[in-house]
Amino acid sequence: MPGPGPLLLIAAGGTGGHMFPAQALAEAMLARGWRVKLSTDDRGARYAGGFPPAVQIETAASATFARGGVAAKLAVPFRIAGGVIGAALAMLRDRPAVVVGFGGYPTIPALSAATLLRRPRMIHEQNGILGRVNQVFARRVDRIACGTWPTALPDGVQGIPTGNPVRAAVRERAAAPYIPPGDYPMSVVVIGGSQGARILSEIVPAAFALLPEALRDNLRVAHQARDEDAERAAAAYDAAGIRAEIAPFFGDIPRRLSEAQLVVSRSGASSVADISVIGRPSILVPYAAATGDHQTANARGLVQAGAAILIPENALDAPTLARQIATVLEHPEAAETMAQNALAQSRPDATERLVALVEELAGETR
């Protein structure tokens, strides 16, 4: 039997970029007495470990035409149809007050079922350009919340700027005092993201190796790299005499960001939000294969504000990156200004804005 309190159904795809803002909303709605369910796929469930235990996690049957061979592609419509039927039956048993999709193909069943059953629904787009699934549903939802502003939307579709919600662990470090670089141990965090991280694992250690010895001796690097790239990156750091901790995923990224003098990162929406809410100088390398080049759009606000340095992937090499790293770490006053500018671009109230939209939709239904 359904428990007390209205139900929020969150649907999110299998990357941290979709799951982290979904987690932030889940935390806030639970605190307001709502029940929360998460609909995702097996890949997304790997990122769900940080969700509060009270969130019921449901694995939805979905699929994408972007993966697999001919047989897998032929099975996609049937798998999605099965997922939609399953989601619709679940909604009839436990009717959600609102359904919120955060993007990714695993959101298709929940948003489709909500459309069929005419449940209040909205999407949150983290990036400056709508993802493929959010493009499909943009005209079929009651609200579109935008994490990056402006967001490119279809003609006639209105978006509401909310910013990108960040997890409670990030909010706890919001505006943490920044220690500018100097002649003492300095921390640099390297975030490759869940896709396309190989080039950072190849170029970043080589760039650090080109820095002056006095600067290298003070560095402590935390580098997020895929398993298949970790050994090569570790060897490069060792050869340069740089202390580096390498892992495919750091569960304590908020703490590491708060202690960092510099962040080198892809410009995924969640990474940009975390960097700005905590307030740190960054060097951003947008993922060139991102749909619609949305990572460049994500970086634009920080770059234009003088909070970040942008290096396009096709211009990234070790000497170029080394010069930009030195530009930040050898100029403490400029680094401090970058940190302040990042903070000025942040939307620490993004979660509250999203909560307000959810409650507004629920109120309209009642």
Legacy VTK file of the C-alpha trace (Angstrom):
# vtk DataFile Version 3.0
C-alpha trace
ASCII
DATASET POLYDATA
POINTS 366 float
0.000 0.000 0.000
1.254 3.534 -0.775
2.547 5.387 2.262
1.496 8.830 3.499
2.528 11.956 1.651
2.393 12.826 -2.053
4.624 10.840 -4.398
7.302 12.386 -6.604
8.560 10.096 -9.358
12.006 11.091 -10.595
13.296 9.597 -13.852
16.980 9.959 -14.641
19.451 8.393 -17.070
22.646 6.566 -16.350
25.271 9.295 -15.945
26.296 11.407 -12.994
25.222 14.503 -14.931
21.606 13.342 -14.798
21.687 11.583 -11.443
23.325 14.213 -9.208
20.683 16.939 -9.699
18.012 14.247 -9.383
19.537 13.271 -6.037
19.475 16.898 -4.877
15.767 17.172 -5.658
15.058 13.843 -3.942
16.801 14.994 -0.763
14.830 18.244 -0.676
11.428 16.660 -1.352
11.915 13.999 1.317
12.647 16.787 3.793
9.281 18.317 2.851
7.389 15.120 3.651
7.063 13.757 0.133
7.657 10.180 -0.863
10.194 9.781 -3.681
10.774 7.039 -6.212
13.625 6.936 -8.723
13.141 5.321 -12.131
16.430 4.565 -13.887
18.326 1.766 -15.642
21.047 -0.607 -14.460
23.764 1.912 -15.379
22.028 4.716 -13.527
21.595 2.534 -10.450
25.391 2.636 -10.063
25.134 6.381 -9.384
22.219 5.970 -6.983
24.316 5.008 -3.962
24.223 8.582 -2.661
20.413 8.770 -2.721
18.763 8.693 0.707
17.660 5.181 1.749
14.033 6.359 1.774
14.102 6.682 -2.034
12.648 3.590 -3.680
14.695 2.729 -6.767
12.913 1.107 -9.702
14.763 -0.204 -12.743
12.886 0.628 -15.949
13.117 -1.285 -19.207
14.370 1.117 -21.868
16.843 1.167 -24.725
18.619 3.386 -27.219
19.273 3.092 -30.954
22.806 4.390 -30.329
24.149 1.072 -29.024
24.306 -2.568 -30.054
24.023 -4.419 -33.342
21.133 -4.800 -35.759
19.209 -7.246 -33.547
19.522 -4.949 -30.543
18.304 -1.963 -32.569
15.296 -3.928 -33.873
14.368 -4.803 -30.288
14.462 -1.179 -29.067
10.797 -0.265 -29.773
9.546 -3.441 -28.099
11.748 -2.932 -25.059
10.627 0.683 -24.698
6.968 -0.320 -25.129
7.353 -2.889 -22.372
8.934 -0.258 -20.155
6.090 2.200 -20.795
3.449 -0.424 -19.964
5.291 -1.348 -16.778
5.619 2.298 -15.766
1.928 2.979 -16.486
0.811 0.015 -14.376
3.050 1.180 -11.522
1.536 4.688 -11.733
-1.980 3.271 -11.577
-1.065 1.375 -8.403
0.702 4.340 -6.773
-0.258 7.572 -8.495
2.550 10.174 -8.556
1.601 13.766 -7.847
4.382 14.904 -10.197
6.842 13.178 -12.558
10.190 14.876 -13.225
12.588 13.702 -15.943
16.264 14.639 -15.791
17.243 13.347 -19.224
18.689 10.177 -20.705
16.878 7.359 -22.499
15.931 5.586 -19.222
13.472 8.459 -18.618
11.374 7.489 -21.665
9.098 4.939 -19.903
8.184 7.180 -16.951
7.623 10.340 -19.036
5.662 8.408 -21.684
3.439 6.787 -19.061
2.915 10.159 -17.345
1.892 11.635 -20.709
-0.560 8.802 -21.392
-2.069 9.059 -17.896
-1.988 12.879 -17.945
0.030 13.165 -14.758
1.712 16.533 -14.045
5.193 16.309 -15.524
8.227 18.374 -16.231
11.787 17.980 -17.385
14.981 19.491 -16.074
17.656 20.093 -18.684
21.099 20.480 -17.165
22.885 21.629 -20.335
22.623 24.679 -22.558
21.190 22.493 -25.342
18.379 19.980 -24.879
19.389 16.335 -24.845
17.769 14.017 -27.379
15.137 12.604 -25.027
14.276 16.010 -23.588
13.854 17.300 -27.143
11.208 14.633 -27.712
9.276 15.565 -24.572
9.788 19.353 -24.660
6.305 19.979 -26.100
4.685 17.237 -24.006
5.452 18.449 -20.487
3.976 21.149 -18.264
7.287 22.824 -17.354
10.866 22.890 -18.621
13.383 23.810 -15.939
16.741 24.960 -17.312
20.006 24.418 -15.473
22.106 26.476 -17.899
20.763 29.804 -19.099
20.046 30.579 -21.807
19.043 27.115 -23.020
18.319 26.556 -26.714
14.640 25.481 -26.897
12.232 24.678 -29.742
10.224 27.581 -31.141
7.279 28.426 -28.941
8.566 26.485 -25.942
9.254 28.477 -22.797
11.903 27.494 -20.272
12.274 28.514 -16.642
15.833 29.230 -15.447
16.467 27.367 -12.200
20.165 26.526 -12.270
21.460 23.028 -11.662
20.713 21.557 -8.235
23.758 20.267 -6.383
23.883 17.508 -3.820
23.732 18.256 -0.097
27.434 17.398 0.186
28.199 20.210 -2.300
25.880 22.705 -0.604
27.664 22.026 2.686
30.869 23.269 1.018
29.234 26.239 -0.729
31.463 29.331 -0.711
34.152 27.483 1.259
37.082 29.888 1.872
39.576 29.754 -0.972
43.291 29.451 -0.183
45.125 31.011 -3.140
48.131 29.206 -4.619
51.551 29.816 -3.100
54.827 28.219 -2.069
53.200 25.417 -0.106
51.359 22.159 -0.923
48.617 22.829 -3.461
45.738 20.623 -4.534
44.545 20.218 -8.111
41.457 18.188 -8.961
41.114 16.661 -12.431
37.606 15.533 -13.383
37.259 13.547 -16.573
33.529 12.992 -16.372
31.733 9.776 -17.239
32.502 10.035 -20.951
35.474 10.937 -23.118
38.005 11.183 -20.299
40.890 9.468 -22.088
42.355 12.632 -23.598
42.581 14.236 -20.145
44.335 11.165 -18.766
46.880 11.436 -21.566
47.420 15.203 -21.708
47.038 16.380 -18.102
49.945 14.369 -16.566
52.150 15.409 -19.476
51.217 19.055 -18.902
52.057 18.876 -15.196
55.428 17.361 -16.136
56.256 20.538 -18.104
55.758 22.848 -15.110
58.773 24.316 -13.294
60.222 21.941 -10.711
59.411 24.258 -7.787
55.747 24.221 -8.813
55.667 20.467 -9.412
57.103 19.781 -5.968
54.135 21.498 -4.322
51.426 19.702 -6.276
48.983 17.127 -4.944
46.745 15.861 -7.749
43.452 13.980 -7.472
42.693 12.656 -10.957
39.424 10.974 -11.876
40.225 8.558 -14.717
38.660 5.474 -16.225
40.108 2.133 -15.125
41.647 1.466 -18.536
43.516 4.803 -18.437
44.548 4.833 -14.780
47.765 2.817 -15.036
49.197 4.948 -17.839
48.271 8.175 -16.052
49.830 6.937 -12.795
53.068 6.071 -14.587
53.205 9.549 -16.154
52.705 11.255 -12.799
55.355 9.036 -11.186
57.838 9.839 -13.944
57.275 13.556 -13.331
57.685 13.139 -9.575
54.157 14.384 -8.886
52.055 12.995 -6.052
48.795 11.827 -7.601
45.790 9.870 -6.431
43.907 8.276 -9.324
40.461 6.672 -9.197
37.552 6.138 -11.605
35.253 8.010 -9.225
35.803 10.022 -6.049
32.887 9.851 -3.637
34.213 12.888 -1.779
34.561 15.279 -4.719
32.896 18.157 -2.785
35.598 18.008 -0.110
38.356 17.770 -2.699
36.972 20.757 -4.625
36.754 22.827 -1.454
40.436 22.145 -0.735
41.638 22.710 -4.323
43.570 25.650 -5.696
42.609 24.682 -9.272
40.193 22.355 -11.057
40.839 20.901 -14.522
37.602 19.444 -15.829
35.220 18.596 -18.573
32.355 21.075 -18.589
29.503 18.739 -17.841
26.612 20.589 -16.264
26.997 19.034 -12.813
30.742 19.671 -12.747
30.217 23.324 -13.703
27.542 23.684 -11.014
29.736 22.103 -8.324
32.736 24.272 -9.282
30.687 27.475 -9.191
28.755 26.746 -5.971
31.988 25.964 -4.100
33.796 28.737 -6.008
37.047 27.545 -7.578
39.211 28.609 -10.549
38.974 26.109 -13.371
40.357 25.118 -16.726
37.524 23.619 -18.753
37.929 21.274 -21.719
34.492 20.649 -23.290
33.879 17.125 -24.563
33.993 17.592 -28.343
31.548 14.762 -29.088
28.863 16.052 -26.712
25.469 16.387 -28.401
25.160 19.832 -29.988
28.484 20.824 -28.397
26.501 21.437 -25.213
29.575 21.336 -22.971
30.894 24.491 -24.634
27.531 26.124 -23.907
27.769 24.947 -20.291
31.197 26.563 -19.881
30.230 29.900 -21.398
28.980 31.552 -18.218
32.113 30.830 -16.169
34.431 31.769 -19.042
32.686 35.067 -19.779
32.710 35.902 -16.067
36.488 35.467 -15.866
36.126 32.430 -13.603
37.416 29.779 -15.995
39.816 29.257 -18.876
38.398 27.346 -21.848
40.561 25.089 -24.005
38.716 23.435 -26.923
39.551 19.764 -27.224
41.089 20.250 -30.674
43.488 22.830 -29.190
44.438 20.753 -26.148
48.067 19.683 -25.902
50.517 19.440 -23.033
52.360 22.767 -23.628
49.085 24.724 -23.971
47.618 23.216 -20.829
50.861 23.669 -18.887
50.879 27.398 -19.718
47.312 27.809 -18.480
47.950 25.820 -15.286
50.947 28.037 -14.571
48.855 31.127 -15.331
46.584 30.231 -12.416
49.029 28.690 -9.934
51.738 31.351 -10.341
49.346 34.299 -9.936
47.545 34.020 -6.592
45.643 37.306 -6.826
44.265 36.394 -10.251
43.375 32.914 -8.969
41.489 34.427 -6.047
39.569 36.698 -8.421
38.651 33.673 -10.543
37.327 31.903 -7.440
35.186 34.918 -6.527
33.894 35.202 -10.085
32.942 31.507 -10.075
30.989 31.977 -6.884
29.176 34.956 -8.380
27.952 32.717 -11.228
26.571 30.049 -8.909
22.899 29.292 -8.292
22.956 27.840 -4.781
19.157 28.131 -4.646
18.646 25.916 -7.718
17.212 23.085 -5.660
14.702 25.412 -3.976
13.654 26.760 -7.371
13.050 23.238 -8.637
11.148 22.308 -5.473
8.897 25.337 -6.003
8.068 24.165 -9.544
7.237 20.658 -8.309
4.921 21.987 -5.594
3.380 24.448 -8.036
2.542 21.600 -10.430
1.152 19.468 -7.605
-0.979 22.403 -6.414
-2.435 22.950 -9.898
-3.530 19.318 -9.989
-5.199 19.490 -6.589
LINES 1 367
366 0 1 2 3 4 5 6 7 8 9 10 11 12 13 14 15 16 17 18 19 20 21 22 23 24 25 26 27 28 29 30 31 32 33 34 35 36 37 38 39 40 41 42 43 44 45 46 47 48 49 50 51 52 53 54 55 56 57 58 59 60 61 62 63 64 65 66 67 68 69 70 71 72 73 74 75 76 77 78 79 80 81 82 83 84 85 86 87 88 89 90 91 92 93 94 95 96 97 98 99 100 101 102 103 104 105 106 107 108 109 110 111 112 113 114 115 116 117 118 119 120 121 122 123 124 125 126 127 128 129 130 131 132 133 134 135 136 137 138 139 140 141 142 143 144 145 146 147 148 149 150 151 152 153 154 155 156 157 158 159 160 161 162 163 164 165 166 167 168 169 170 171 172 173 174 175 176 177 178 179 180 181 182 183 184 185 186 187 188 189 190 191 192 193 194 195 196 197 198 199 200 201 202 203 204 205 206 207 208 209 210 211 212 213 214 215 216 217 218 219 220 221 222 223 224 225 226 227 228 229 230 231 232 233 234 235 236 237 238 239 240 241 242 243 244 245 246 247 248 249 250 251 252 253 254 255 256 257 258 259 260 261 262 263 264 265 266 267 268 269 270 271 272 273 274 275 276 277 278 279 280 281 282 283 284 285 286 287 288 289 290 291 292 293 294 295 296 297 298 299 300 301 302 303 304 305 306 307 308 309 310 311 312 313 314 315 316 317 318 319 320 321 322 323 324 325 326 327 328 329 330 331 332 333 334 335 336 337 338 339 340 341 342 343 344 345 346 347 348 349 350 351 352 353 354 355 356 357 358 359 360 361 362 363 364 365
